[in-house]
Amino acid sequence: MTEKFITYEMFGAVGDGMADDMPAIVRAHEEANRLHLPVKAREGATYYISPKKATAYVQTSTDWTGAKIIIDDRQCEDLRAPVFELIPSEEPVALDIAALTRGQTELPNPTGRDLYVVAENKNHADYIRKGLNQDNGHPRTDTFVLFADGRISSPISFDFDEITDLYAIPLEQETIFLTGGEFTTIANQAESRYTYHARNIEIRRSNVDVSGFTHLVTGEIDHGAPYRGFISIVRTANVTVHDCVFTAHFIYWTIGSAKLPVAMGSYDINIGHSANITFARCTQTTDIYDNRYWGLMGSNYCRDLTFEDCVFSRFDAHMGVSNCTLRRCKLGWQCLNAIGNGDFLIEEVDAYGRAFISLRGDYGSTWRGQMTIRNSTWHPQSDNRSIIAGHNGGDHYFGYDCYLPDVVIDGLTVVADDAPGTPLYVFNDYTATQRYFGMEKHMPEEIKYPMIPPKTVCVKNISRPVSLCETPALMPDTEYTVE
């Protein structure tokens, strides 16, 4: 009789929470990939995954419903080896692109296939970071979906005079599903350095639907290395994660590149170099207002992110996002941090933060495009009353010109116990003080790299009077309207 699915028990898994079941899990997925069959865990089983180096490569749907998976990260042999890695079924293809122009919406696509594309120019550095984790930047990068008819999923974000590296891979024809399961990470107890652990589920395949799992963390002590993300979505497109529960990690401290103490970011969600990614109806076990825990998610070089009906301690676009939507979300103590390009829609969001939107000062507080806030609520967590706040003293080159966004606010309630007449601003004085990113307070004598102010700011349906900027002279030509 032909099997309809593969089980871990077929390959010797015990499922008692003590025996190392990882060798059986690896072999089960190898066979499932070969036969193109789904994998199904045994309801009631507890699979123990030891610290030994091993990765199960996944190319078929997997159902962990009713099972528990324990991942032991104490003294793991390879901290960067995923436990489960979803890999593409096809190899990258050749694609000849000599240059790209910001705003470009079409490209020749001789393959006749929808492609996921990463373009790089290693001869130009962007995101030259300032502050306690300062660095020399990273190659200019853009990610996008190139459709078979030559359309680009959304306009290119940067000018590329040349392209030194190009990765293009066909989008998968079939969607695979990861469903259910309770995963528990026994936390590492390594030295508190930037040795990111990534014993996780890593998704490198396009067209994936993830639903219904819970990730828990146990065994954290007073030190440890940070985590890159239990769900890590990397160099891919068209991934949806919904109805899942995550857990934030303790904040640990180390010495940053500026030779000063710095808090280490540790994530349960990581999204990097990816396009068209959606999170829906996801929550976290840890209190979103508890500042002992780092913000839950981080992203780099992403395009077209959507978060709907999520309750997280933070949303963060680290090295930029191009186009993002947050709808009906609740954000906790680290709130909403972003830099990037394109359109950012924030609708029916309940936000607890020092600003409603913090533009990351370590990358120049830049957003080149429009931010739209609709029917949202802000609970200020400091005496700051600037809806959008950042810092750029104009004394550092980040690899690009820095812009402040055009803004549309249509419905914003500010919930604060202020004295009557406490002023409210759309923007803070971004040149004067650094309130958010650990850099020293200063006012540069010479502004070498001035920010480009917004062209238009329109505000209506706001709960209290609002002015454009703490320092109006920074935006003398901005068209500002209040209705």
N, C-alpha and C positions, 0 to 999 in steps of 0.2 A: 504493500500500500504506500503510495507516494505521500510524503510528509507535507502538511500544509504550512507548518512553521517549524523553526528550530528552537530548542530550549537549551539552557545552560547545563541542565542535568544530563542531556545526551552526551556531554563531553566531560562528565565527572564532577560537576559542581555539587557541593554538599548543601550550601544554603543554611548553615547553622550559626553563622556569625562569627565562627572561630577559624575554620579551615580556609586557607587561601584559595578563593575561587577564581582568581584572575586568569590563570592558565586555561581553565575551561571556558571562561567568557571570551578570551581571545580566539580560541579554536572554534567556538560556536559562531562567532561573527565571520570568521574566515569561510566556514562552510555555507553560511547564509549568503554571503556575497557571491560565492561560486554558483550556488543554485538559484540565486535571486529569490530567496524566501525571507519572510519577516522573522524576527526573533521575539519570543515571548518568555518573560520571566515567570517563575512559579509564584503564585499568590501565597503569601505567608512566609516565603523564604527571606533569609537575611544573608546577603552575599558579602563576604569580607574581602577587601582588596588590600593586599599587604603593601609595604613601602618599596617592594622590588620594582625595578623598571619594567614596564609592560604597557602596551597600548592596544586596545581593540579597535580595529579599523572598521567603520560602519558604512555600508552602502545600501542598506535596506531598512524598512520601517522596524521600529523596536518598541515593544510594549512592556514597561516595567510596572504596570498597575498592580497594586497589592503587595509589592516586594519592597524590601529595604536594601540599600547598598551602603556599606561602610567603607570609606576611603581613609586609610591610615597614613597620615603624612608625617608621622614621627620618624625621623632619620630616613627619609625616602632616598632611594638610590639616584633618581634623576628628577629633580624638582620641576623640570620643564616638559616632561613626557605626559601628554594628556592620557586620561584613563580611557575615554572614548573619543575618537576622532572621526568626524564625518568627512570623507574624502570624495573628490569629484570622480565621475566615471569616465571622463574624457581628459585628454591632454590639452595644454594651451595650444593656440593656433597662431600662425604668423599673421601680423597685421602691420601694414606700413603706414605709419603716421609720422610726418616730419615735424609738425608744429601744431599748436593749438592756440586759439584766441579766446580771451574771456568773452562770455556771452554766446559762443558758438553753439549751435543746436543741431548740426548735421555733420556727418563724416562718411566718406565712402566705406562701404562694408561689402567686400567681394565674397565673403564667406557664405552669405545667405542664411546666417544663423544669428539669433540674439546672443550677444556677447557681454560678459562682464569684463571691464577694462580698468587697469591701473596704469597711468602714465607718470613718469618721473623725469625730472631734469636734475641730475646730480651735480651740475655745474652752477646751480643757484640754490642757496640755502634760505629757507623760510623758517618761521617760528624759532628765531634766535632768542632763546629764553632769557629773561632777566630775573634776578632775585636769588633766593636761597638755593634753587636748583638750576642755576644758570647753565647754559650750554651754547654750542656753536651752531645750533640749528640742524635742520634736516632737509633732504632734497625736496625741491618743489614737487608736489604730488597732487594728482586729481584722480578720482574714481568715478565711474559712471557705467550705466548700461547703454550699450550701442545696439539698437534694434536692427533686425535684418534689412529694413528699408532705409537704413542710414540715419534715422533719428536718434538723438542723444536724449537720455531720460530727463535731464534738466540741464540748463545752460552751464557751460564750462566756467569754472570759478577764477582761473588765473591765465595769464598769457604764458605760453611756452615757446620761447624762441627756438628751442631744440628739445628733443626727447631722447634721453640717453638710455632709458629702460622702459620696456613696454610688456605688460602681462595682459593677455586676452584669452579667455576661456569660454567655450559655449555654455549657455545656461542649460541646466538639466531639463530634460523633457518630462520627467516624472517627479512629483512631489513625494518625499518620504516623511514619515511621521514618527516623532519620538513622544511617547505618551506615558504619563504617570511616574510613579516611583517616589520613595522617600530616601534621599541621599543625605548621609551625614559625613562631614569631613572632621576627622580627628586632627586638630590644628597642629601645624609644625611648631617646634620650639627652638627654631634656629636663631642665630644671632640676628639682631635687628639691623639689617643692611638691605640695600636694594637688590636682593636676590629673589625676584618675584617667583612664587610658586604657581604652577599651572597644571596641577593634577585635577583635570576638569573634563567637561564636555566641550570639545573644540569643534566648531562648525566651519568647515572650509568648502562646503558643497552648497550650491544654490538650490532654491526651491525646497525649503525645509519648514515643517510645521512642528513646533515644540509646545506641549501642553500638559498641564495637570501634575507637574512634579513639585516636590518640596525639597529645598536644600537647607540643611541645618549645620551648625558649626558647634563643636564641643572641644574642650581641652585647651582653650586659650589661657595663657598665663601672663606674667608681667613683661614678657618679651616674645618676639617672634618675627619672622620675615613676612613681608606683605604677599598678598594674593593678586594674581592678574585677572581672575574672574572665574567663577564656577561655570557659567555659560560664557564662552569666548567665541565671538563671531568675527572671522578674520578673512579678508580678501575674498568676499563673496557677495551675493545679491539675493534678494527675495527670500528673506527669512522672517517668519512670524513666531513670536513667543507669547503665549497667552495662558491665563488662568494658572500661573505659577507663583510659588512662594520662595523668597530668597532670604538670606541672612547677612547682615553687615558684620564686618570684622572690627576688632579692637584697633584703636589708633596706637601705633608704636612710633618711637622717635629714633632718628639717626643723625649723622652729620652729612649735610648736603654738599654740593659742589662748591658752594661759597665758604666752606669750612665752618659752618655754623649749624646748630641744631635745627632740625626740620621734621615736621610730622610726615610720616610716610602714608601715601595713599594705598589703600587695600580694597579690592573690588570684588563683588560677587557677579557683576555683569561687565563684560568688556566687549566693545564694538570697535573694530579697527579696519580701515581701508575697505569699507563695505557700503552697499547702496540698497535702498528700498528695504529697510529693516523696520519691523513693527513690534511693539510690546503693548499688550492689551490685558487689562484686568489682572495685573500682577501686584503683589504686595511683599512686605518684608516682615520677618518675625520680630526683629529688634525695633525698639521705639524710634520713630523718625525724628524725635526731638532730643534724643540722648546723645550728647556730644562726646561720649566715650568711644563712639563707633564712627568710622569713616563713612562718607557718602557711598551709596550702594553701587553706583554705576559711573563708568567713564567711557569716553569715545574719542577716537582720533581719525581724521581724514575720512569722514563719512558723508554720505549724500542721501537726502530724502529719508530722514528718520521720523517715525511717528510713535508717540506714546499716548495711549488712551486709557482712561479709567485706572491709572496706576497710583499707588501710594508708596512713595520712596522718600528717603532722606535727602536725595539730591538728584538733579539732572546736571550732567557736565559734558560740554563739548570742549575738549582739552586742546588738541591741535586742530580745531576748526571743524565745523559742520556746514554743509551747503544745503540749505532748506530743511526746516524742521517744524513739526507740529506737536504741540502738547495740548491735549484736550481732556477736560474733566479729570485732571490729576491733582493730587495733594502732595506738596513738597515740604520737607522738614528743615532741620537746622542748617544744612548747607545749601539748601534751596536751589536756585537756578543760576548756573554758571555757564557762560557761553562766549565764544568768539566764532566768527565765520562769515558766511556770504549768503546772499539770496534772501528768501522769505522765511521769517520765523513767526508762526502763528501760535499764540498762547490764548486758549479759549476755555472759559469756565475752570480756571486753575485757582486752587487755594494754596497760597504760598506763605511760608514762615521763613523770613530771611532778613538780613541787615539791609538789603535792597530787594526789590521785587525781582530785578534782573541784575546780576553782577557780571560785568564784562571783564574777563580775566586780564588783570594788569600785567601778569608775567609774560603775556603775549601781545601787549599793546592795546588791550581793550577795544579791539576792532570788530565791527560788524559792517560789512559792505553790502547794504541792501535795506530791507524794510522789516521792522518788528511791529507786529499787530497784537494788541492786548484787547480781549473782548470779555466782558461779563465775568471778571475775575475778582479775587479778594486777596489783599496783602495784609499780613500781620507783622509789622516791623518788629525786629528783634534787637534794635539799638536805637539811639537817638537820631540816626540818619533818617531823613525824610526825602530821599531821592529815589524815584521809582527805578531808574536805570543808573547804575553807578560803576565807575571804573577808575583806573589811574593810568595816565600816560604823561610824564613830564616833558616829553619831547627831546630827551637826551640820549635815546637808545634807538638803534636801527634794528627792527625785528625781521627784516628781509622783504618787507612790503610796506606800502603806504597804509596808514591806519585811518579808518573811517568810523564815525559815529553813525548809527542807523537813522534813516527816516522812521518816524514813529506814527502809528495810529492807535489811539486809546479810545475804545468805545465801550465804556462800562468798567469801572474799577472802584471797588470799595476799600478804603483804608481803615483798618480796625486798630486803633491805638488810643491810649489814655493820654492824649496830649493836652497841654494848656491851650486855652482858646487863642487862636491866631498863630499857632505854630506853623511855619511855612512849609509847603510841599512843593517839590520841584520834579520835573521830568528827568533832568540830568543833574548830577553833582558837579562840583568844580573838579574835573578830572586831572587838572595840572597841579593841584595844591597838596593833597595829602594822600597817603597810601593807607587805607583802612583795612584791606582785605587779604593781602598776599604776602605779608611778612617782610616787605621792603621798608627801608627807613623813610621817615617823613622828610621831604625836601621840596624846595622850589628851585629848579635849575635857573642859572643866570641867563642862559641862552637856550632858546627852543630851536634845536637843529632840525627836528623832524616833527613838525606840527601836525596834529590830528586834523582831518578834514571833517568839518561840522556837518550836521544833517541839513538837507535842503528844505524838508518840510516836516513839521510836527503838528498833528491835529488831535485835540483832546475833546471828548464829549462824554456826558453821563458819568462824571466822576464825583465822588462823595464829598469833596471839599475843594476849595480854591487851589489852583496849581499854577506855578510859574515855570517858565521854560528851563532855566538853569540857575544854579547857585551864583554863578558869575556870568551875567548876561553878556559881558564883553567877549566871551569865548564864541558866541553864536550871533554876531551882529546881522548876518544876512539870512538867517534861518527864517522861513515863513512859518509863523506860529499862530495857530487859530485855536480858540476855545469856544465850544458851543454849549 
